[in-house]
Each structure stands twice: as C-alpha cells, then as structure tokens.
Amino acid sequence: MMLPVKQQWKVAVLDMYEGVANEGMRCIREILADYSATHGLQLQADEFEIRLANEVPDLSYDIYISTGGPGSPVDSAGSDWEKAYFGLVQDLIKWNESAEVKKPMLFICHSFQLMCRYFELGQVCRRRSPAFGVFPVHKTHAGELEPLLQQLPEPFYVVDSRNWQVIGLQPAKLQAMGAQVLAIEKERPHVPLERAVMAIRFNAHFLGTQFHPEADAAGMRKYLLQDDKRQHVAATYGAEKYESMLEQLTDPGKITLTHNRFIPTLLNDIILGPLSQVHTPLMTKL
C-alpha cells in the first residue's frame, strides 16, 4: 500500500449532542483512531461543543465532521450558535472555491437537517412517528454513481434514529447549487406518505446523511440491551420489532458493513486519493 505524501491530518469533530449522552461521538472517535492506526497516520481529532459552548473550529483543519444530535433542527433558527456554525460553512465554501487543497465536510442526521434548511432544499418537518432501528436505504441514480456508496449494496442498511425528516425537495434549488440526492428511505406501499431523503451531496466537498454512518452493531446492541431501552423500544414499537432489531445487528452485511465502509471510504478519498477505494483495504472490524 502506498502511503500518502502527507502523514499528519487534523479533523474537526463538531459535537451537536448538546451534552446528551450518546453513542455517536464514541463511534466517530473509534473510527478515526482505527483509521489512523490502520494507515499509519498521525490523525489529530479535536472536538468542538457547538450548541452549548458555541465553539467553532477555524480553517486550519483538513476534514470536518458534524454530528447528529437531539431536539428540533428548526427551533434553533437565529440562535448565536447557528450563526457561528453557518459562518463556518460559508467560510469553507469560499475556501473550496479558490484554494487548491479542499476542505471537505460530512453532515450527519441533525447536521444534515440543518443544512437542508439552510440551503432551502426542502421541507424540514416532524415525522408522523419517530423512526428508530435498522432500515434499508435505497440509492438514487446519482447514488449509484457516488464513489462513497459504491462500496455498499443496493439497498444498504443503516441505523436510523430521528423525529424529523426532509421531504418536498426543491429541484430548482438543488440544480442551482449542483446538489444531488443520493439515497431515499425504504418504500412503504401501504403508507401514503412521501419518502424522505436519506443522503445528499450538497457540492463536490460537502456531503450529508440523514442516517448514522458511524453507528456500529456492537454499540447499538449494548444500547438496546439496557433494561430501560429494551422496555421503551418494546413498548413503542412492539416486542417483535425489538427482536428483529437485535437479529439484524448480527448480520455482517447490514450495519457492520455500512460502519466499516462509509466513513472509511470518505477518509480514503480525502487522504489517499479518489482511486484509493480500488487498492486500499477498508476496516473490517466486526
């Protein structure tokens, strides 16, 4: 394996969890640490508490990852932390327009919803009922051509945990900024509702997912086996659904595959180059 010319990389992790206990930050930390060890890199990951401390990274980082989080992606409009956050987004857009070395950013779940609202790409609204569990996600035509999704089957499986959704897309807005919808939620013929968007490439260097690509099967299983979580899920979704979630977590072709391939492929593309997915091994941790 050829090593990249650059051995030191800085990653800014924008923590959107507002102090709420979560698995997302652990998973992101572990993915970055595993990637660094696998490829023999010095990968410095710094975390920024966005919503509570209004911390925003500067432009000295190579990669930016903005996490999921609790609460409404609508009610925070106009807040001081949002102004600072979107200020960073605009600074990165301007940087990428002129600089030779680009600075990519990944937006996960809550961050994805914020970006869809910011760019006015569609309606960000509450779901009729919360989505929680392991679900198939379907690629669009653009998604089939997207290098980050070519390592995953059709459909691929994700951890979905949200009360909000993005629907009612504005094709003119998407086209004007060069954005492409990469994935949509599973088809439900018996439910007369629009299928929500699950992933968008906002531009050549910004990508967002409604799902949690960082989620790992072991962590979610541990979460579901907690007594209070088991009782809540069984009471909300039914015992059969709960058992189905646990069963799907043991399938190496579902959550484990997405966890092992999505963010590592993104890092490969940035650090090792666009052809890296062909000749560079991905993480295979189960």
C-alpha positions in Angstrom: 0.0 0.0 0.0 1.4 3.4 -1.0 1.4 5.9 1.9 0.0 9.4 1.3 2.6 12.2 1.0 1.0 13.9 4.0 1.3 12.0 7.2 -0.3 14.5 9.6 -4.0 15.3 9.4 -6.3 17.4 11.5 -10.0 16.5 11.9 -12.6 18.8 13.5 -15.5 17.0 15.1 -18.4 19.4 15.6 -20.4 17.9 18.5 -24.1 18.6 18.1 -25.3 16.5 21.0 -25.8 19.4 23.4 -24.4 17.4 26.4 -26.8 14.5 25.9 -25.3 11.0 26.4 -24.9 9.3 23.0 -23.1 6.6 21.0 -22.3 8.8 18.1 -19.3 10.5 19.5 -17.8 7.2 20.7 -18.2 5.7 17.2 -16.6 8.7 15.5 -13.7 8.7 17.8 -13.1 4.9 17.3 -13.4 5.1 13.5 -10.8 7.9 13.4 -8.5 6.1 15.8 -8.8 2.8 13.9 -8.2 4.6 10.5 -5.1 6.3 11.9 -3.7 3.0 13.1 -4.6 1.1 10.0 -2.9 3.5 7.7 0.0 4.6 9.9 -1.1 8.2 10.0 -0.9 10.9 12.7 -4.5 11.9 12.8 -5.4 14.6 15.3 -9.1 14.8 16.1 -10.3 17.9 18.0 -13.9 18.2 19.3 -16.0 21.3 19.5 -19.1 21.8 21.6 -21.3 23.7 19.2 -24.7 24.1 20.8 -23.7 24.6 24.5 -20.4 26.4 24.3 -20.7 28.0 20.8 -17.3 26.5 19.9 -16.5 26.6 16.2 -13.2 25.4 14.6 -11.1 27.6 12.5 -9.9 26.8 8.9 -6.7 25.1 9.9 -8.4 21.6 9.8 -8.2 19.2 6.9 -11.5 17.4 7.5 -14.8 18.5 9.3 -17.4 16.1 10.7 -20.6 17.5 12.1 -22.6 15.0 14.2 -26.2 14.1 14.9 -28.0 15.5 17.9 -31.2 15.8 19.8 -34.0 18.3 19.5 -35.5 20.4 16.8 -33.4 21.4 13.7 -35.9 24.2 13.2 -36.4 25.9 16.6 -32.7 26.9 16.7 -33.0 29.2 13.7 -31.4 32.6 14.5 -29.5 31.3 17.6 -26.0 32.5 18.2 -24.5 29.1 17.8 -26.3 28.6 14.5 -24.9 31.9 13.2 -21.4 30.8 14.1 -22.0 27.4 12.6 -23.3 28.6 9.3 -20.5 31.2 9.3 -18.0 28.3 9.3 -20.0 26.6 6.5 -19.8 29.8 4.4 -16.1 30.2 5.1 -15.5 26.6 4.0 -17.5 27.2 0.8 -15.4 30.3 0.0 -12.2 28.4 0.8 -13.1 25.5 -1.5 -14.0 27.9 -4.3 -10.4 29.1 -4.6 -7.9 27.0 -2.7 -6.0 24.2 -4.3 -6.4 21.9 -1.3 -10.0 21.5 -0.4 -11.6 21.1 3.0 -14.5 18.5 2.9 -17.2 18.3 5.5 -19.6 15.5 6.5 -23.0 16.3 8.0 -24.8 13.6 10.0 -28.5 13.5 10.9 -29.3 16.7 12.9 -26.5 18.5 11.0 -27.9 17.2 7.7 -31.3 18.6 8.6 -29.8 22.0 9.5 -28.0 22.1 6.1 -31.2 21.3 4.2 -33.0 24.1 6.0 -30.0 26.5 5.5 -29.9 25.8 1.7 -33.7 25.7 1.5 -33.6 22.4 -0.4 -36.9 21.1 1.0 -39.2 20.9 4.0 -37.7 20.0 7.3 -40.6 18.7 9.4 -41.6 16.3 12.1 -42.3 12.7 11.2 -45.7 11.4 11.9 -44.0 8.9 14.2 -40.3 8.5 15.3 -38.0 6.4 13.2 -35.7 4.1 15.2 -33.9 0.9 14.2 -32.2 -0.8 11.3 -33.7 0.1 7.9 -32.8 -0.4 4.3 -31.9 2.7 2.3 -32.2 2.9 -1.5 -29.7 4.6 -3.8 -30.9 7.0 -6.4 -29.3 7.0 -9.9 -26.9 9.7 -8.6 -26.3 7.5 -5.6 -25.3 4.5 -7.8 -22.6 6.7 -9.3 -21.4 8.2 -6.0 -18.0 6.7 -5.1 -18.8 6.7 -1.3 -21.8 4.5 -1.9 -20.2 2.1 -4.5 -18.7 0.1 -1.6 -22.3 -0.6 -0.4 -25.0 -2.8 -1.9 -28.5 -1.8 -3.1 -30.2 -1.4 -0.8 -27.8 -0.9 2.1 -28.7 -0.9 5.8 -28.4 1.9 8.2 -29.1 2.9 11.8 -32.0 5.5 11.6 -32.9 7.5 14.7 -34.9 10.6 14.2 -38.1 12.5 14.9 -37.6 14.8 11.9 -37.3 14.4 8.2 -36.6 16.2 4.9 -39.3 16.0 2.2 -40.7 18.2 -0.5 -37.4 18.8 -2.3 -37.0 21.8 -4.5 -35.4 20.6 -7.8 -34.5 24.2 -8.9 -32.6 24.8 -5.7 -30.8 21.5 -5.9 -29.8 22.2 -9.6 -28.7 25.7 -8.9 -26.2 24.7 -6.3 -25.2 21.4 -8.0 -26.6 19.2 -5.3 -27.6 15.6 -5.8 -29.9 13.3 -3.8 -28.0 10.1 -3.2 -30.5 8.0 -1.2 -34.1 7.9 0.0 -35.8 5.8 2.7 -37.4 2.5 2.0 -40.6 2.3 0.0 -43.7 1.6 2.0 -46.6 0.9 -0.4 -49.1 0.7 2.4 -48.2 4.1 3.7 -49.4 7.1 1.6 -46.5 9.3 2.6 -43.6 10.8 0.7 -40.4 9.0 1.1 -37.8 11.1 3.0 -34.4 12.0 1.7 -31.6 10.0 3.4 -28.4 11.4 1.8 -27.4 14.4 -0.3 -24.2 15.5 -1.9 -24.5 19.3 -1.4 -21.5 20.1 -3.5 -18.2 18.5 -4.5 -16.9 18.7 -0.9 -20.0 18.7 1.3 -22.0 15.5 1.9 -24.8 14.8 4.3 -26.6 11.8 5.6 -29.9 11.6 7.4 -28.8 8.2 8.8 -25.9 7.5 11.2 -23.0 6.0 9.1 -20.8 6.0 12.2 -23.1 3.6 14.1 -21.7 0.2 15.0 -23.6 -3.0 15.7 -21.9 -3.8 19.0 -22.7 -0.4 20.4 -26.3 -0.4 19.3 -26.8 -3.9 20.6 -25.4 -2.8 24.0 -27.7 0.2 23.9 -30.8 -1.9 23.1 -30.0 -4.5 25.9 -30.2 -1.9 28.6 -33.4 -2.5 30.6 -34.9 0.9 30.2 -34.1 1.0 26.4 -35.5 -2.5 25.9 -38.7 -1.6 27.7 -39.0 1.7 25.8 -38.4 0.1 22.4 -40.7 -2.8 23.1 -43.5 -0.6 24.4 -43.2 1.9 21.5 -42.5 -0.4 18.5 -43.5 -3.9 19.8 -41.6 -6.9 21.1 -41.4 -8.4 17.6 -39.7 -5.2 16.3 -37.3 -5.2 19.2 -36.2 -8.8 18.5 -35.9 -8.0 14.8 -33.5 -5.1 15.6 -31.3 -7.4 17.7 -31.3 -10.1 14.9 -30.3 -7.6 12.2 -27.4 -6.3 14.2 -25.8 -9.8 14.0 -25.8 -9.7 10.1 -22.3 -8.7 8.9 -23.9 -7.4 5.6 -26.0 -4.8 7.3 -24.9 -2.2 9.9 -21.4 -3.6 10.3 -20.9 -3.2 6.5 -22.1 0.4 6.5 -20.0 1.2 9.5 -16.9 -0.4 8.1 -17.2 1.2 4.6 -18.9 4.6 4.6 -16.7 6.9 6.7 -13.5 4.9 6.0 -14.2 5.3 2.2 -14.7 9.0 2.7 -11.4 9.2 4.6 -9.7 7.2 1.8 -11.0 9.5 -0.8 -9.7 12.6 1.0 -6.4 11.2 2.4 -5.3 8.6 -0.2 -7.0 10.0 -3.3 -10.1 9.1 -5.4 -8.7 5.8 -6.6 -8.0 4.6 -3.1 -11.2 2.6 -2.8 -9.8 0.3 -5.5 -6.4 -0.5 -4.0 -6.7 0.3 -0.3 -8.1 -2.0 2.3 -11.1 -0.8 4.4 -11.6 -1.5 8.0 -13.2 -4.9 8.7 -13.8 -4.7 12.4 -17.0 -6.6 13.4 
